[in-house]
């Protein structure tokens, strides 16, 4: 599972949510898997979150490779950056151990 979070910049909540929906749909299209988009219920105000799941580490690697090769994805990241507080993004990778 991958959990990605980012906090919208002051005055950019609406733009960040709109971009969040767009990037979620694009990533789902590219990787052929659903991605969940929502907001944190605790933590920084307005923090947005994306959750995706992969069957295993090699599937996650294939997902990342597909995203990094897609110019639409890379361009969308550049377009969305101004909507978020610098340095607020984080990515957590987790796997089931039992």
VMD Tcl script that builds the backbone (N, CA, C; Angstrom):
set m [mol new atoms 294]
animate dup $m
set s [atomselect $m all]
$s set {name element resname resid chain x y z} {
  {N N UNK 1 A 0.839 -1.168 0.000}
  {CA C UNK 1 A 0.000 0.000 0.000}
  {C C UNK 1 A 0.888 1.236 0.000}
  {N N UNK 2 A 0.452 2.236 -0.702}
  {CA C UNK 2 A 1.148 3.517 -0.716}
  {C C UNK 2 A 0.174 4.587 -0.254}
  {N N UNK 3 A 0.605 5.370 0.730}
  {CA C UNK 3 A -0.166 6.511 1.214}
  {C C UNK 3 A 0.634 7.760 0.900}
  {N N UNK 4 A 0.049 8.640 0.110}
  {CA C UNK 4 A 0.682 9.915 -0.241}
  {C C UNK 4 A -0.175 11.024 0.344}
  {N N UNK 5 A 0.455 11.984 1.022}
  {CA C UNK 5 A -0.279 13.117 1.580}
  {C C UNK 5 A 0.399 14.422 1.189}
  {N N UNK 6 A -0.387 15.491 1.154}
  {CA C UNK 6 A 0.142 16.827 0.897}
  {C C UNK 6 A -0.865 17.842 1.449}
  {N N UNK 7 A -0.352 18.986 1.890}
  {CA C UNK 7 A -1.184 20.025 2.475}
  {C C UNK 7 A -1.330 21.195 1.498}
  {N N UNK 8 A -2.558 21.568 1.182}
  {CA C UNK 8 A -2.768 22.698 0.267}
  {C C UNK 8 A -2.156 23.989 0.810}
  {N N UNK 9 A -1.686 24.811 -0.110}
  {CA C UNK 9 A -1.174 26.136 0.242}
  {C C UNK 9 A -2.341 27.018 0.681}
  {N N UNK 10 A -2.039 28.046 1.444}
  {CA C UNK 10 A -3.043 28.989 1.918}
  {C C UNK 10 A -3.804 29.573 0.723}
  {N N UNK 11 A -5.112 29.469 0.763}
  {CA C UNK 11 A -5.945 29.998 -0.307}
  {C C UNK 11 A -6.050 29.110 -1.533}
  {N N UNK 12 A -5.509 27.892 -1.452}
  {CA C UNK 12 A -5.487 26.996 -2.616}
  {C C UNK 12 A -6.243 25.692 -2.389}
  {N N UNK 13 A -7.053 25.615 -1.341}
  {CA C UNK 13 A -7.743 24.354 -1.037}
  {C C UNK 13 A -8.596 23.878 -2.210}
  {N N UNK 14 A -9.410 24.760 -2.767}
  {CA C UNK 14 A -10.267 24.369 -3.891}
  {C C UNK 14 A -9.470 23.893 -5.090}
  {N N UNK 15 A -8.418 24.619 -5.427}
  {CA C UNK 15 A -7.568 24.236 -6.556}
  {C C UNK 15 A -6.869 22.912 -6.280}
  {N N UNK 16 A -6.432 22.709 -5.038}
  {CA C UNK 16 A -5.737 21.476 -4.684}
  {C C UNK 16 A -6.677 20.275 -4.768}
  {N N UNK 17 A -7.911 20.438 -4.302}
  {CA C UNK 17 A -8.880 19.343 -4.385}
  {C C UNK 17 A -9.205 19.034 -5.842}
  {N N UNK 18 A -9.424 20.070 -6.659}
  {CA C UNK 18 A -9.699 19.848 -8.081}
  {C C UNK 18 A -8.561 19.119 -8.767}
  {N N UNK 19 A -7.331 19.547 -8.501}
  {CA C UNK 19 A -6.178 18.869 -9.074}
  {C C UNK 19 A -6.075 17.449 -8.526}
  {N N UNK 20 A -6.388 17.276 -7.241}
  {CA C UNK 20 A -6.326 15.943 -6.633}
  {C C UNK 20 A -7.237 14.949 -7.326}
  {N N UNK 21 A -8.428 15.389 -7.680}
  {CA C UNK 21 A -9.362 14.525 -8.409}
  {C C UNK 21 A -8.777 14.183 -9.782}
  {N N UNK 22 A -8.252 15.181 -10.481}
  {CA C UNK 22 A -7.694 14.953 -11.817}
  {C C UNK 22 A -6.518 13.986 -11.787}
  {N N UNK 23 A -5.582 14.170 -10.842}
  {CA C UNK 23 A -4.407 13.296 -10.814}
  {C C UNK 23 A -4.807 11.879 -10.400}
  {N N UNK 24 A -5.822 11.773 -9.542}
  {CA C UNK 24 A -6.301 10.445 -9.144}
  {C C UNK 24 A -6.847 9.690 -10.348}
  {N N UNK 25 A -7.651 10.363 -11.143}
  {CA C UNK 25 A -8.216 9.721 -12.337}
  {C C UNK 25 A -7.119 9.357 -13.332}
  {N N UNK 26 A -6.141 10.241 -13.509}
  {CA C UNK 26 A -5.055 9.972 -14.440}
  {C C UNK 26 A -4.218 8.793 -13.978}
  {N N UNK 27 A -3.849 8.759 -12.710}
  {CA C UNK 27 A -3.039 7.645 -12.201}
  {C C UNK 27 A -3.799 6.332 -12.337}
  {N N UNK 28 A -5.073 6.317 -12.002}
  {CA C UNK 28 A -5.875 5.100 -12.154}
  {C C UNK 28 A -5.891 4.621 -13.593}
  {N N UNK 29 A -5.996 5.565 -14.527}
  {CA C UNK 29 A -5.978 5.215 -15.954}
  {C C UNK 29 A -4.632 4.612 -16.353}
  {N N UNK 30 A -3.544 5.231 -15.921}
  {CA C UNK 30 A -2.206 4.780 -16.312}
  {C C UNK 30 A -1.887 3.402 -15.740}
  {N N UNK 31 A -2.205 3.195 -14.464}
  {CA C UNK 31 A -1.799 1.941 -13.819}
  {C C UNK 31 A -2.866 0.850 -13.904}
  {N N UNK 32 A -4.076 1.217 -14.305}
  {CA C UNK 32 A -5.136 0.228 -14.436}
  {C C UNK 32 A -5.645 -0.308 -13.103}
  {N N UNK 33 A -5.476 0.462 -12.049}
  {CA C UNK 33 A -5.923 0.079 -10.710}
  {C C UNK 33 A -6.610 1.277 -10.064}
  {N N UNK 34 A -7.558 1.022 -9.171}
  {CA C UNK 34 A -8.197 2.149 -8.495}
  {C C UNK 34 A -7.258 2.809 -7.490}
  {N N UNK 35 A -7.431 4.105 -7.322}
  {CA C UNK 35 A -6.711 4.892 -6.326}
  {C C UNK 35 A -7.764 5.653 -5.538}
  {N N UNK 36 A -7.637 5.668 -4.214}
  {CA C UNK 36 A -8.558 6.385 -3.339}
  {C C UNK 36 A -8.021 7.791 -3.109}
  {N N UNK 37 A -8.900 8.783 -3.172}
  {CA C UNK 37 A -8.530 10.167 -2.889}
  {C C UNK 37 A -9.484 10.717 -1.848}
  {N N UNK 38 A -8.942 11.343 -0.823}
  {CA C UNK 38 A -9.778 11.923 0.214}
  {C C UNK 38 A -8.975 12.918 1.033}
  {N N UNK 39 A -9.454 13.220 2.220}
  {CA C UNK 39 A -8.726 14.141 3.079}
  {C C UNK 39 A -8.522 13.513 4.448}
  {N N UNK 40 A -7.485 13.934 5.124}
  {CA C UNK 40 A -7.180 13.430 6.454}
  {C C UNK 40 A -8.222 13.936 7.439}
  {N N UNK 41 A -8.533 13.116 8.415}
  {CA C UNK 41 A -9.457 13.526 9.468}
  {C C UNK 41 A -8.707 14.058 10.685}
  {N N UNK 42 A -7.404 13.902 10.671}
  {CA C UNK 42 A -6.549 14.443 11.728}
  {C C UNK 42 A -5.259 14.896 11.054}
  {N N UNK 43 A -4.499 15.699 11.738}
  {CA C UNK 43 A -3.260 16.204 11.150}
  {C C UNK 43 A -3.451 17.611 10.637}
  {N N UNK 44 A -2.604 18.042 9.725}
  {CA C UNK 44 A -2.682 19.419 9.211}
  {C C UNK 44 A -4.037 19.701 8.567}
  {N N UNK 45 A -4.559 20.899 8.803}
  {CA C UNK 45 A -5.853 21.289 8.235}
  {C C UNK 45 A -5.804 21.192 6.710}
  {N N UNK 46 A -6.802 20.523 6.141}
  {CA C UNK 46 A -6.928 20.433 4.692}
  {C C UNK 46 A -6.052 19.388 4.038}
  {N N UNK 47 A -5.263 18.658 4.816}
  {CA C UNK 47 A -4.350 17.674 4.224}
  {C C UNK 47 A -5.119 16.697 3.340}
  {N N UNK 48 A -4.599 16.475 2.152}
  {CA C UNK 48 A -5.217 15.555 1.196}
  {C C UNK 48 A -4.424 14.252 1.173}
  {N N UNK 49 A -5.105 13.160 0.806}
  {CA C UNK 49 A -4.453 11.855 0.836}
  {C C UNK 49 A -4.874 11.007 -0.355}
  {N N UNK 50 A -3.917 10.246 -0.856}
  {CA C UNK 50 A -4.137 9.279 -1.926}
  {C C UNK 50 A -3.665 7.932 -1.419}
  {N N UNK 51 A -4.461 6.888 -1.661}
  {CA C UNK 51 A -4.083 5.539 -1.238}
  {C C UNK 51 A -4.195 4.621 -2.441}
  {N N UNK 52 A -3.136 3.885 -2.685}
  {CA C UNK 52 A -3.121 2.888 -3.745}
  {C C UNK 52 A -2.554 1.592 -3.203}
  {N N UNK 53 A -2.925 0.490 -3.807}
  {CA C UNK 53 A -2.447 -0.811 -3.352}
  {C C UNK 53 A -1.825 -1.566 -4.513}
  {N N UNK 54 A -0.792 -2.325 -4.192}
  {CA C UNK 54 A -0.138 -3.198 -5.164}
  {C C UNK 54 A -0.061 -4.591 -4.569}
  {N N UNK 55 A -0.073 -5.585 -5.430}
  {CA C UNK 55 A -0.050 -6.972 -4.956}
  {C C UNK 55 A 1.244 -7.306 -4.218}
  {N N UNK 56 A 2.349 -6.730 -4.679}
  {CA C UNK 56 A 3.640 -7.001 -4.061}
  {C C UNK 56 A 4.636 -5.931 -4.507}
  {N N UNK 57 A 5.870 -6.040 -4.053}
  {CA C UNK 57 A 6.883 -5.015 -4.341}
  {C C UNK 57 A 7.172 -4.890 -5.835}
  {N N UNK 58 A 7.193 -5.987 -6.547}
  {CA C UNK 58 A 7.483 -5.900 -7.984}
  {C C UNK 58 A 6.329 -5.227 -8.726}
  {N N UNK 59 A 5.099 -5.445 -8.285}
  {CA C UNK 59 A 3.954 -4.762 -8.895}
  {C C UNK 59 A 4.037 -3.267 -8.614}
  {N N UNK 60 A 4.459 -2.885 -7.405}
  {CA C UNK 60 A 4.629 -1.475 -7.078}
  {C C UNK 60 A 5.703 -0.855 -7.970}
  {N N UNK 61 A 6.799 -1.583 -8.182}
  {CA C UNK 61 A 7.863 -1.092 -9.063}
  {C C UNK 61 A 7.338 -0.861 -10.478}
  {N N UNK 62 A 6.523 -1.772 -10.986}
  {CA C UNK 62 A 5.954 -1.616 -12.331}
  {C C UNK 62 A 5.038 -0.390 -12.395}
  {N N UNK 63 A 4.286 -0.178 -11.336}
  {CA C UNK 63 A 3.413 0.996 -11.263}
  {C C UNK 63 A 4.224 2.279 -11.341}
  {N N UNK 64 A 5.283 2.358 -10.551}
  {CA C UNK 64 A 6.122 3.550 -10.542}
  {C C UNK 64 A 6.795 3.771 -11.893}
  {N N UNK 65 A 7.226 2.694 -12.521}
  {CA C UNK 65 A 7.856 2.803 -13.839}
  {C C UNK 65 A 6.863 3.344 -14.865}
  {N N UNK 66 A 5.631 2.829 -14.832}
  {CA C UNK 66 A 4.610 3.293 -15.774}
  {C C UNK 66 A 4.318 4.777 -15.571}
  {N N UNK 67 A 4.222 5.209 -14.322}
  {CA C UNK 67 A 3.954 6.625 -14.044}
  {C C UNK 67 A 5.104 7.509 -14.495}
  {N N UNK 68 A 6.315 7.103 -14.187}
  {CA C UNK 68 A 7.478 7.929 -14.519}
  {C C UNK 68 A 7.761 8.011 -16.015}
  {N N UNK 69 A 7.191 7.105 -16.790}
  {CA C UNK 69 A 7.356 7.137 -18.243}
  {C C UNK 69 A 6.233 7.897 -18.950}
  {N N UNK 70 A 5.196 8.257 -18.210}
  {CA C UNK 70 A 4.035 8.894 -18.832}
  {C C UNK 70 A 4.166 10.415 -18.759}
  {N N UNK 71 A 4.314 11.091 -19.905}
  {CA C UNK 71 A 4.496 12.543 -19.886}
  {C C UNK 71 A 3.290 13.296 -19.321}
  {N N UNK 72 A 2.096 12.734 -19.433}
  {CA C UNK 72 A 0.907 13.389 -18.869}
  {C C UNK 72 A 1.002 13.451 -17.346}
  {N N UNK 73 A 1.484 12.381 -16.752}
  {CA C UNK 73 A 1.630 12.329 -15.300}
  {C C UNK 73 A 2.665 13.346 -14.834}
  {N N UNK 74 A 3.802 13.348 -15.485}
  {CA C UNK 74 A 4.877 14.264 -15.095}
  {C C UNK 74 A 4.446 15.721 -15.257}
  {N N UNK 75 A 3.758 16.034 -16.348}
  {CA C UNK 75 A 3.278 17.401 -16.562}
  {C C UNK 75 A 2.233 17.775 -15.510}
  {N N UNK 76 A 1.380 16.827 -15.144}
  {CA C UNK 76 A 0.356 17.108 -14.147}
  {C C UNK 76 A 0.970 17.386 -12.777}
  {N N UNK 77 A 2.036 16.690 -12.435}
  {CA C UNK 77 A 2.720 16.969 -11.174}
  {C C UNK 77 A 3.231 18.411 -11.152}
  {N N UNK 78 A 3.826 18.836 -12.267}
  {CA C UNK 78 A 4.317 20.210 -12.347}
  {C C UNK 78 A 3.174 21.220 -12.209}
  {N N UNK 79 A 2.036 20.923 -12.829}
  {CA C UNK 79 A 0.892 21.825 -12.778}
  {C C UNK 79 A 0.295 21.913 -11.374}
  {N N UNK 80 A 0.314 20.825 -10.637}
  {CA C UNK 80 A -0.297 20.790 -9.317}
  {C C UNK 80 A 0.562 21.359 -8.206}
  {N N UNK 81 A 1.865 21.409 -8.409}
  {CA C UNK 81 A 2.791 21.827 -7.354}
  {C C UNK 81 A 2.441 23.165 -6.705}
  {N N UNK 82 A 2.075 24.218 -7.461}
  {CA C UNK 82 A 1.787 25.508 -6.823}
  {C C UNK 82 A 0.595 25.487 -5.862}
  {N N UNK 83 A -0.201 24.431 -5.905}
  {CA C UNK 83 A -1.376 24.345 -5.042}
  {C C UNK 83 A -1.058 23.846 -3.631}
  {N N UNK 84 A 0.189 23.454 -3.370}
  {CA C UNK 84 A 0.535 22.817 -2.107}
  {C C UNK 84 A 1.670 23.537 -1.392}
  {N N UNK 85 A 1.665 23.420 -0.063}
  {CA C UNK 85 A 2.747 23.959 0.752}
  {C C UNK 85 A 4.038 23.230 0.400}
  {N N UNK 86 A 5.101 23.968 0.163}
  {CA C UNK 86 A 6.383 23.355 -0.129}
  {C C UNK 86 A 6.827 22.448 1.008}
  {N N UNK 87 A 7.271 21.266 0.679}
  {CA C UNK 87 A 7.778 20.333 1.673}
  {C C UNK 87 A 6.710 19.590 2.459}
  {N N UNK 88 A 5.432 19.786 2.130}
  {CA C UNK 88 A 4.375 19.132 2.904}
  {C C UNK 88 A 4.067 17.723 2.424}
  {N N UNK 89 A 4.539 17.351 1.262}
  {CA C UNK 89 A 4.224 16.035 0.719}
  {C C UNK 89 A 4.982 14.920 1.407}
  {N N UNK 90 A 4.325 13.785 1.561}
  {CA C UNK 90 A 5.001 12.604 2.100}
  {C C UNK 90 A 4.435 11.368 1.433}
  {N N UNK 91 A 5.266 10.343 1.385}
  {CA C UNK 91 A 4.861 9.057 0.832}
  {C C UNK 91 A 5.240 7.985 1.849}
  {N N UNK 92 A 4.282 7.145 2.190}
  {CA C UNK 92 A 4.528 6.035 3.091}
  {C C UNK 92 A 4.210 4.754 2.341}
  {N N UNK 93 A 5.152 3.833 2.368}
  {CA C UNK 93 A 4.926 2.501 1.792}
  {C C UNK 93 A 4.755 1.536 2.949}
  {N N UNK 94 A 3.733 0.710 2.869}
  {CA C UNK 94 A 3.474 -0.262 3.939}
  {C C UNK 94 A 3.175 -1.609 3.310}
  {N N UNK 95 A 3.504 -2.653 4.052}
  {CA C UNK 95 A 3.152 -3.986 3.578}
  {C C UNK 95 A 2.643 -4.806 4.740}
  {N N UNK 96 A 1.834 -5.734 4.425}
  {CA C UNK 96 A 1.261 -6.613 5.445}
  {C C UNK 96 A 2.330 -7.609 5.884}
  {N N UNK 97 A 2.448 -7.791 7.182}
  {CA C UNK 97 A 3.446 -8.736 7.696}
  {C C UNK 97 A 2.806 -9.941 8.364}
  {N N UNK 98 A 1.528 -9.887 8.604}
  {CA C UNK 98 A 0.863 -11.050 9.207}
  {C C UNK 98 A -0.558 -11.132 8.733}
}
mol reanalyze $m
mol bondsrecalc $m
mol representation Tube
mol addrep $m
